[in-house]
Amino acid sequence: MLGLFNTLAFDFGASSGRAMLGQYDGNRLILSEMHRFENNPVVVNRSMYWDILNLFYEIKNGISITKNSGYSEISSIGIDTWGVDFGLLDKDGDLIGNPYHYRDSRTNGYVDKIKRLIGEEELYAQTGLESIFFNTLYQLASMADHKPEILNRAESLLMVPDLFNYFLSGEKYSEYTIASTTQLYNPTKKQWAFELMEKCGIPSNLFHPVVNPGTIIGTLRPELSEELSVGKISISTVASHDTESAIAAVPAEDGKKFAYISCGTWSLMGLELSKPLINQKTMEYNLANEGGVNDTTCLLKNIMGLWLVQECRRQWKRDGEAISYQEMEEACNQAKPFQRFVNPDDDLFVAPINMVKAIHSFCANSGQTPPESKGEYVRCIMESLAFKYRYTVEMLETVSGEKLDVIHIIGGGVKDKTLCQMTANATGRTVIAGPAEATAAGNLMVQLMAVKELKNLSEGRAMIKNSFDFDIYEPKDTQSYDAAYDIFRKTALKV
């Protein structure tokens, strides 16, 4: 593969991670999965943690496997992960315990406590984020109350991808997109919300300077180069929040307005802005202002995504009725349309013991006939998701004043052709689906920007368009979908 420029992306999700090699020939990006590994949380003494040292061991494995596969010339490494979680370092730069998992129960009650202390409107005005129990703000507020000795001992706080970068390079920085997930960062002032920290009893001296994605912060530590038998490798910040890496890889035409859906277990739907949009309306809609590449703001809404389908499938398997995703899609297409709807974001669906029963209960409680067959369950979920996307894109148009004629779907959900077509039908907008590997592609694209192989986001997105295949879905049967949307709003959303 002589002549190709090699970069290595580590992409961490909540249950697994992988090392993805990116090879750039000046026009196209070629992706190759080099290493995949599990990411299993560990519960000890009723607390949930990330096994962070094992994950770093897997990063080293990924580098070694890539080198031993014949790719000894790695120019750059970039890391993206989930948001909100962090590690603490002492004065010697050593890790103080394993980072807590965002689903740990220690934040119970802290959203209400901080809202009483600061005020909901002031919180949103300062941070532009919706208040969710797992945000870094509430994790640290709980620690200040119950584990003050740990905070007193700490000298540095690094978000998980920043922590991995520190392990690799020895340099301590905070990357912009991951900082924006904390509810401790002011996106308007472009700095940490130090006054908010002080009011909540959080030491502000723990936080490091914020740098933009596409910054080379250092090189691989000499002792790691020796251990792994590799040469000098640059450590680059990417859009370290995995959602923002995926959004960076949207193959949008330069200058055209669009909505995006990063579609997987969750659906993150939003639009890209040049600056934060923080006002009464965006607060009422629970829209989050998260940092993006090239100093952009991603105004987005968290929507429960394919989690409902995944959990139904898991339940049917428990009941001895295993079914493949392809069989589920076929059954969905055979079911009668527009018979019942659910609100995908209802509390019933957050963590039900039995998702099938939860959907049955929602339908019964809202005066609808519950589904009976597997196809009816899947059709109900898919149509409801498509209509929730329509409701959200209309919300985004209202707050931004922009007309969004195109919706880009990226991530694993692009493989679900039925959902993609339903989204086009329900929204009345063209849907462009792909790439499926948006997060890794966006990570690698920003690395190429860091090492000056690409000039900017516009040039990077042109490369994405050259590198991957896309499916285009035009709206069909829009009159029937319009009529059904009114029913969805009344029965599922109660609006």
N, C-alpha and C positions, 0 to 999 in steps of 0.2 A: 504493500500500500504506500509505496514511496511517493512523497510529494503531498501527502495529506497532513493537515494540521490537527493534532490530537488533543482533546480536552476530556476531562473525566468529571462526571456529575454524580454526586451522591444524593439520592432522593429518598427521604424518609417519610413514611406514612405511619399511622397509629398502630398498624399491625405488622408491617414489613418494611424493609429497606432494600435498595438495590444500587449497584454501581453501573452507570451507563456511559459507555465510550461514545464520544462525538468526534467524527472525522469530517473535516471541512476542506473542500477542494477549491474554494474561491467562489463557488456558486451554490453548491448543495451541501446539506448536512446529513451524514449517514449515522444512524444510531445502532449501537450493538449492546445488548445486555451482557455484562461481564460477570456479575455476581448478584445473587439475590439471597436475602437472609430474613429471619423472623425478628420481630420487635415485640417481645412479650413483656408486659408490665409485671411487676412483682409486688405481691401484698405481704407485708411484714408488720406484725403487731397492729393490725387494722388500718395501716396506711398503705397507699399505693404509690409505687415509684417506677421510674424508668431505669432499666439496667444500663446505665450510660457508659460504663467502662466496657461492657460486652459489645455495645454498639460501636465504640471506637475501635475495638479489636476487629470488628467486621469491616470498618473503613480501611484499616491496614490490610486486611485480607483482600479487599477489593483492589487496592493498589498493587499488591503482589500478584494477584491473578491476572490483572491487566498486563503487567510487565512480563509475566511468564507466558502470556498468550502471544507475545511477539511485538507488543506495543511499548517498547522501552522509552520512547521519546514522548513523554506526557508534558505538555506545556503548562497546563493549569488544572486546578481542582476547585470545584465549587460545591456548596452544600445547601440544600433546602430541606426544611422540616415543617411540621405542624407549628402552630403559633402558641403563644402565651406562657409556655413553660421555660424554666431557667435553672442555672446552677450558680452556686455561690463559691467564691474562692477566698482563702485566707490571705494573710500578709505575705506568705511565701509563694502564693500562686497555686496552692494545692486545693483540690476540690473538697468542700465540706459536705460530705454525704451525697447520696444519690438524689437527683432532682425529683421532686414530687410529680406525679401524674395529674393532668388537669381534671380527671374524674375523681380525685381524692376528695373525701367528704369534709375536709377541714375548713372549707369555705362556706359551709352551710350557714345561712343567716347573714352573711356579710354584705350581700348586695343591699338589703334593706338597711343595715347598720350604716353603710357608707352614704347611702342616699339621705338618711336622716342627718348625717354629719355635714355633708357637702351640699345636698340638694340635687335632684335629678337633672334639672335644667342646667345648673352650673357644671355638673359632671360632663354632660354632653357638649356644652359650649367649649369646655377646655380640651376635650379629647376627641369629639366627633364619633364616638363609638357607643353602641348599645351596651347596656349593663348586663353581662352574662356572668353567672356564678364562677366560671373557671378563669376569668380574666386575671392577668398578673396582679392587678391592683388588689383584688380580693385575696389572692394567695398571700401576698406580702402583708396585707392588713391583718390577716389571721396569724401570720408568723410573728408580727410585732406584738400581738396580744399574748400568744401562747408559747412562742419560742424566741423571746427577745435575746437570749444568750447567743443564739446562732447568728442573728443579724448583727449583734455587737461584735462578734468575732470576725465577721465577713469584711473584706475590703473591696470586693468586686462582685458585681452581678452580671452574668452573661446569659443571654437567651440561648436556647439549645444549639442552633446553628452557629452562633458566635462562639459558643463553648467548644464545639468541634474545631472551628477555625483556630481557636487558641491552642487546643491540643496539638494541632498540626504545625502551627507557625510560631507560637509563643507570643503572638500579638493580641491585644485586647481592644476590640472595637465593637460597636453596636451597629448593625446594619438597619437601614431605614425601614424596609418593609416589615421586618419582624418586630422592630421597635413599635411600629404603629398598631400592633395587635395587643399591646399591654394595657391600654387605658391609662397609661402614665405618660403618654407622649402628646404634645400639643401640635397638631398638623398645620395649624395656621401660623404659629410662631416658629415652626420647624425646630423645636427643641423639647427636651424633657420638661414635663409639667412639675417643676420643682415645688411650687407653692402647694399643689395638690398633695405631693408626697409628704410635705411637712405636716399638713393638716391631718393626714392619715397615720402619722407616726412612722413613716418609711424613710430610712436614711438616704438622702439624696447623693451622698458621696460614693455610693456603690455603682453609679451609672457612668458609662464611658461615652466618649464622643460618638456621634451618629455619622456614619458614612453612607454614601449612596451605593446602590448595586452597581457592579461594574468597576469596583475599586480593588486594585491589587494591594493587599494589606501586608504581604510578606512572602516568604518562601518556606518550603518544608524544612523543619528543624534538622540540623546536621545529623543528630543522633538517629532520627527517623530515616533519613536518606541512607545512612549506613546500615541500619537494621533491615530495611527493605531493598537494599541494593539498587537504588534509583538515583538519578541525578537531581539537579536543581529543578524544582517544580514551583511555580507561582501559586499562591493561595489567593483566590479572588472572591470577593463578595458577589453574590448573585442576588436575584430577588429571593431572599432567604426564606420568606414565607411561601410555602408551596403553592398556595392559591395565586399569588402574584407572579410566580414563575410561569404558571399555566396561562395567565392572562397576557403575559408578555409575548407568548407564542400564538396569540390570535392572528390569523393571516388576513388582517384588515387592510383595505386599500387606504393609502395615505390620504388623510384629510376627511375621510368619510365617517359619519357618526354611526355607531353600532352598539348593540347590547351584546353581552356575552353570558353564557352559562357554562361554568366549570362543573361538569355533570359527572357525579359518581355517587357514592353513599350519601353525600350531601350535594345539593345544587347551590352554587354561589352565583347569583345573577346580579349583574350591574352594568355600569358604563364607566368609561374612562374620562376624567376631567383634568383640566390644567391646574385646578386648585380645589381645596376642600369646599364642600357645600354643607354648611352647618346652620340650620335654622329650625324654627318651630315645626315645620312640616316634615323635614327629614328626621327629626327626633320622634315625632308621632308615628312615622312609618318604620321606626327602628332600622334606619339605614346606617351602615357603617362607612366611615371614611378611612380607608386603608391606603398605605403608601404603595406606589407603583414605580416602574422603571422610568428613567428620564424625568424624575421628580414629578410624576403624575400622581393623581389621586384616583383610587378605584372606589367609587360609591356603589356599595353592594348590599344585597339582602341574602341572609342565610335561609335557605329553604330545605326542608327535609326532602332528600332526593330518592335514589333507588334503594335506600334503606328499607322502605316498606316492602318492596318486591323481594329483596334479599331475605328479610325476616320471614315473609310468608313461605318462601322456598325452604328455609331452614325448618320451619314448623311442619311443613308437609313431609319433609324427610324424617323428622322425629316420629311422625305418625305412620311411617312406613309407606309413604306415597311419594317417593323421590321423583323429581321432574327436572329436566334440563331447562336452561334458559331459552333454548331454541323452541322446545315444546311449549314453554310458557308463552312465548311470543305468538306461536301459531294458535294456541288456545285463545289468546287475547283477540286476535284478528277474527276468530270465528264467533266471538260473543257479540250479542246485540249492543249497539252503541247507546250511550247517554241514559243508562238506566238508574244510575246512582252515583253520588260523588262524596268525597271526603276532603277535609282540609288537611293536607299533608303535614302541616305544622301544629296540629292539635296536640295537646299534652298527652293524650292517649297513646300517641305513637312514638314518644321519646324513647322509652325503654320498657315496652310491654313484655310480660312473660310469654304471651301468645299473640302475635301480630294478627293472625287470622281472626281470633275472637275480638281483638280490639277494633278491627275494621267492621266486623259484624255489629258490634255495640254502637259504633258511631252512626252507622246507617239506621239502625233501629231507633236510636235516641233522637235522630233528626227527621223521623217520619218517613224514611225511605225503606224499600224492600231490600234486605241484606242480600249480598251475592250468595250463590249456592255452589257453582262450579269454580274450578281453578281459573278458567278463562274469564269468568265474570269478576273475580277478585282482581286479576291483573288488569283487565280493561278499566275497572273502577279506579285503580291507582294511576294508570297511565293518563287517562283523560283528566283526572284531577290534577296531576302534575302539570300537564299542558295548560290547563286553565289557570293554575296558580302562576305559571310563567306569564300568561297574558295579563293577569292582575298586576304582577310586579312590573312588567314593562310599561304598562299604563301609568303606574305609580312613578317610575323613573322619568317618564316623559313629563309628568305633571310638575315634578320638583325641579327638573333641569330646563324645561322649556324647549327641549330638543326633540325632533322627530326621529325615531329610531326605526328605520325601514328594514334593517338586516339584523338577524340574531346569529351570532357565532356560538356553536356548541363545541366544546373541547373536553378532552378527558375520555374516560372509559365509556361514558354514556353515548358517544357517537356510534358505538356498535349496535345500539338499539334503534334500528331503523324505524320501527313503529312509533316510538316516542318522538323521534326527530320529525316525522311526517305530521304527527298529531300536533306538535308544537307549531309547525308552520300553519296548519289548518286553524288552530285555536287562536293564534295571534294575528293571522292575516299578513304575516311577514315572511320574507325569504329566510330560510335557515341554511347556513353553511356549516357542515359538520366535519370537524377534524382540526388538528391532529389528535389522535387518541393519546399519544405520548406527549401531550402538551407540556406537562411539568418538566420532564427531563429536557425537552427541546428548548424550553424557555431558559432553563438553567444554563445549558450549553451555549445558547445564543448570547447571553449576557457575559459569559466568560470570554467569548470571542470579541465582544465589545471592549472588555477590560484589557485584552492584549492587543487591541487596535487592528484586529482582522476585520471587524465591522465598525462602521462609523457611529451608528446610532440605532434607535429602535426602529425607525422606518426601514433602514437597510436590513436590519435583522428580520423584520417581518417579510420583506421581499424574499429573503433566503428561505424562510419557512414555507412560503408559497411555492418555491421552486423544489422543495425537498419532499413534500408529502402530498398524498392524494386526498381529495376532499369530495364529499357528496353534497349536492345542492337539492333542497326540498322547497318546492313552490307551494303556496297555499291551495288547497282543494276543498270543495264542499263547505265554503265559509258561511253560507246562510244557515246551514244546520248547526254548525259550531257556534255561531252567534246566538241562536236561540237557546242552545244548551248552556252557554256561558251565563246567561241570565239566571237559569235554574241553579247552576253551581254557586253563584254569588249568594242566592237566597238560602239554599239548603246547607251548603258546606261552610261558607264564610259568614253567613248571617248578616250580609250587608245589602 
